[in-house]
């Protein structure tokens, strides 16, 4: 739908997993998940937010 923020979302997922002590493969999977979510709605990060809980982790 919109590629805005996909790279930033990937980086966020990867770094979050890395700082949580995950291995490289898990970090990559987290990055792909966040990047993929960012592509599914207009606005870059709109789909990564849950109005009740904030950022999906």
Phi, psi and omega in degrees: 000309183210124183273359179301125175084001183297317179293318178296320179295319177302311180301319179299312179298315181298310183294321177301314179294320181298313180291341176274001176087015181285160177283170186300321181294319178293322177298316179297316179298320178296318177299315179296319179298310181294317178298319179295320178297321182297334180281348190268000179211154177290144174103002173083297184244004184303320183282345179278356182252136173250119184304334181276326190239354183086213184294134176288130179236000000 
